[in-house]
Amino acid sequence: MDTLEKESGGGQSVRSSERRQIPSSRPQARTRFLLARGPSSTDCKARVLIHIPDIKARPPMLESETLPHVWCPPSLTTASPEDQEQHPADVKLSSLLRQFQDVVGESSQSRIETDREHVERERELQAQISALSDERDNAVRSALEKEEKLKTLALDLWELEKLRKNLQAKLEQGREGQSGVNVRLKTLAKEKRQLEKELSAFTADSGIYSL
């Protein structure tokens, strides 16, 4: 892995064997790249490691024997096309950048669609939860009303049972009274017959005949 540097303030590539002097009074922007070489000379990847706006704070430049110069993608430099040197990895890197942008775009679109689906699903679930909550409240209210009616019916039944017992007690008392009256009537009838016998015997003995 080779670590190289690119000074993009002037928009020109800097070879490892050359170092261009930049006035210290003019702040320059420098971008440092990490180039990872693969099996072939065009199989390279570029990744921005650090961006230092002040050229005076830059570390010493590292030379590379494998890569004689550093190439900066057009999207990361302001140099004109004629000042940019074509690197063998230009086509490959541009393709990778386009693929990366496509993947990022597709991922963003997929995330937006997924978020939209999640929002719609959440709304549906909220509606279902609200409907179930209303149904539960109605069921609880109906159960409470039935419980109140049951209590009222139980109270009415208790009152009716109490009234029935009172009437039963009075009926028993009436039967007992009727029985006493019947006994008394029988006794009086017996006494009447006895008196009639005594009266008949008395009149026979005294010679008095009844008319």
C-alpha positions as CSV (number, residue, x, y, z in Angstrom):
1,M,0.0,0.0,0.0
2,D,1.5,3.4,-1.0
3,T,0.7,6.7,0.6
4,L,0.9,9.6,-1.7
5,E,0.0,13.3,-1.6
6,K,-1.8,15.7,-3.9
7,E,-1.7,19.5,-3.8
8,S,-4.9,20.7,-5.5
9,G,-4.5,24.4,-4.8
10,G,-3.1,25.1,-8.2
11,G,-5.0,22.3,-9.9
12,Q,-1.9,20.4,-11.1
13,S,-0.5,17.0,-10.3
14,V,2.8,16.9,-8.4
15,R,5.3,14.2,-9.2
16,S,7.3,12.6,-6.4
17,S,10.5,13.8,-7.8
18,E,9.4,17.4,-8.1
19,R,8.3,19.8,-5.4
20,R,6.7,23.1,-6.3
21,Q,7.2,26.0,-4.0
22,I,4.0,27.7,-2.8
23,P,4.0,31.1,-1.2
24,S,3.2,30.9,2.5
25,S,1.0,34.0,2.3
26,R,-1.5,32.2,0.1
27,P,-3.5,29.4,1.9
28,Q,-3.7,26.3,-0.1
29,A,-5.9,23.2,0.1
30,R,-4.3,19.8,0.1
31,T,-5.9,16.5,-0.2
32,R,-4.1,13.3,0.8
33,F,-5.0,10.0,-0.8
34,L,-4.4,6.4,0.0
35,L,-3.9,4.4,-3.2
36,A,-4.2,0.6,-2.8
37,R,-2.6,-1.2,-5.7
38,G,-4.1,-4.5,-6.8
39,P,-2.9,-7.2,-9.1
40,S,-2.9,-5.0,-12.2
41,S,-1.7,-1.4,-12.6
42,T,-5.3,-0.2,-13.2
43,D,-6.8,-1.9,-10.2
44,C,-6.6,1.0,-7.7
45,K,-8.9,2.5,-5.2
46,A,-8.8,6.1,-3.8
47,R,-10.0,7.2,-0.5
48,V,-9.6,10.7,1.0
49,L,-7.8,10.5,4.3
50,I,-7.4,14.1,5.4
51,H,-8.0,17.6,4.1
52,I,-5.7,20.3,5.4
53,P,-6.6,23.9,4.3
54,D,-3.3,25.3,5.5
55,I,-0.3,24.3,3.4
56,K,2.1,25.2,6.2
57,A,0.7,22.5,8.4
58,R,1.2,19.7,5.9
59,P,3.6,16.8,6.8
60,P,6.6,16.0,4.6
61,M,5.7,14.5,1.2
62,L,6.4,10.8,0.8
63,E,8.0,9.6,-2.4
64,S,6.9,6.4,-4.2
65,E,8.9,4.2,-6.5
66,T,5.9,2.2,-7.7
67,L,3.6,5.1,-8.6
68,P,5.5,8.0,-10.2
69,H,2.7,10.5,-9.7
70,V,-0.6,11.0,-8.0
71,W,-3.9,11.3,-9.9
72,C,-6.8,13.3,-8.5
73,P,-10.4,12.6,-9.7
74,P,-12.1,15.4,-11.6
75,S,-14.7,15.7,-8.8
76,L,-12.0,16.5,-6.2
77,T,-10.0,19.1,-8.1
78,T,-10.5,22.4,-9.8
79,A,-7.8,22.0,-12.4
80,S,-8.7,22.3,-16.1
81,P,-8.9,19.1,-18.2
82,E,-5.7,19.9,-20.1
83,D,-3.8,20.3,-16.8
84,Q,-4.9,17.0,-15.5
85,E,-2.7,14.0,-16.2
86,Q,-4.6,10.8,-17.1
87,H,-3.8,7.9,-14.8
88,P,-4.3,4.3,-15.8
89,A,-6.9,4.0,-13.0
90,D,-9.0,6.8,-14.4
91,V,-11.5,4.6,-16.1
92,K,-11.7,2.1,-13.3
93,L,-12.0,4.8,-10.6
94,S,-14.7,6.7,-12.5
95,S,-16.6,3.5,-13.0
96,L,-16.3,2.7,-9.3
97,L,-17.4,6.3,-8.4
98,R,-20.4,6.0,-10.7
99,Q,-21.3,2.6,-9.2
100,F,-21.0,4.0,-5.8
101,Q,-23.2,6.9,-6.6
102,D,-25.8,4.5,-8.2
103,V,-25.7,2.3,-5.1
104,V,-26.1,5.3,-2.8
105,G,-29.0,6.7,-4.9
106,E,-30.7,3.3,-5.0
107,S,-30.1,2.9,-1.3
108,S,-31.6,6.3,-0.6
109,Q,-34.6,5.6,-2.8
110,S,-35.1,2.2,-1.2
111,R,-34.8,3.8,2.2
112,I,-37.4,6.5,1.3
113,E,-39.8,3.8,0.0
114,T,-39.2,1.7,3.1
115,D,-39.8,4.6,5.3
116,R,-43.0,5.4,3.4
117,E,-44.1,1.8,3.8
118,H,-43.3,1.9,7.5
119,V,-45.3,5.1,7.9
120,E,-48.3,3.6,6.1
121,R,-48.0,0.4,8.0
122,E,-47.8,2.4,11.3
123,R,-51.0,4.3,10.3
124,E,-52.8,1.1,9.6
125,L,-51.7,-0.4,12.9
126,Q,-52.7,2.8,14.7
127,A,-56.2,2.6,13.1
128,Q,-56.5,-1.1,14.1
129,I,-55.4,-0.3,17.6
130,S,-57.9,2.5,17.8
131,A,-60.7,0.3,16.5
132,L,-59.8,-2.5,19.0
133,S,-59.6,0.0,21.8
134,D,-63.1,1.4,20.9
135,E,-64.4,-2.2,20.7
136,R,-62.9,-3.0,24.1
137,D,-64.4,0.1,25.7
138,N,-67.8,-0.7,24.3
139,A,-67.6,-4.3,25.6
140,V,-66.5,-3.0,29.0
141,R,-69.4,-0.5,29.1
142,S,-71.9,-3.2,28.0
143,A,-70.6,-5.5,30.7
144,L,-71.0,-2.8,33.4
145,E,-74.5,-2.1,32.2
146,K,-75.4,-5.8,32.4
147,E,-73.9,-6.0,35.9
148,E,-76.0,-3.0,37.1
149,K,-79.1,-4.6,35.6
150,L,-78.2,-7.9,37.3
151,K,-77.8,-6.2,40.7
152,T,-81.2,-4.5,40.2
153,L,-82.9,-7.8,39.4
154,A,-81.3,-9.5,42.3
155,L,-82.5,-6.7,44.6
156,D,-86.0,-7.0,43.2
157,L,-86.0,-10.7,43.6
158,W,-84.9,-10.3,47.3
159,E,-87.8,-7.9,47.9
160,L,-90.2,-10.3,46.3
161,E,-88.9,-13.2,48.4
162,K,-89.3,-11.1,51.5
163,L,-92.9,-10.2,50.6
164,R,-93.6,-13.9,49.9
165,K,-92.4,-14.9,53.3
166,N,-94.5,-12.3,55.0
167,L,-97.6,-13.4,53.1
168,Q,-96.9,-17.0,53.9
169,A,-96.6,-16.1,57.6
170,K,-99.9,-14.3,57.5
171,L,-101.6,-17.2,55.7
172,E,-100.3,-19.6,58.4
173,Q,-101.7,-17.3,61.1
174,G,-105.1,-17.2,59.3
175,R,-105.2,-21.0,59.1
176,E,-104.5,-21.3,62.7
177,G,-107.3,-18.8,63.5
178,Q,-109.8,-20.6,61.3
179,S,-109.0,-23.8,63.0
180,G,-109.7,-22.3,66.4
181,V,-113.0,-20.9,65.2
182,N,-114.0,-24.3,64.0
183,V,-113.2,-25.9,67.3
184,R,-115.2,-23.3,69.1
185,L,-118.2,-23.8,66.8
186,K,-118.1,-27.5,67.4
187,T,-118.0,-27.0,71.2
188,L,-120.9,-24.6,71.1
189,A,-123.0,-27.0,69.0
190,K,-122.3,-29.8,71.5
191,E,-123.3,-27.6,74.4
192,K,-126.5,-26.6,72.5
193,R,-127.5,-30.2,72.1
194,Q,-126.8,-30.9,75.8
195,L,-128.9,-28.0,76.8
196,E,-131.7,-29.2,74.5
197,K,-131.7,-32.6,76.2
198,E,-131.7,-31.1,79.6
199,L,-134.6,-28.8,78.7
200,S,-136.6,-31.7,77.3
201,A,-136.1,-33.8,80.4
202,F,-137.0,-30.9,82.6
203,T,-140.3,-30.2,80.8
204,A,-141.3,-33.9,80.9
205,D,-140.7,-34.1,84.7
206,S,-142.7,-30.9,85.4
207,G,-145.6,-31.7,83.2
208,I,-145.0,-28.7,81.1
209,Y,-145.3,-29.3,77.4
210,S,-143.8,-27.0,74.9
211,L,-146.1,-25.5,72.4
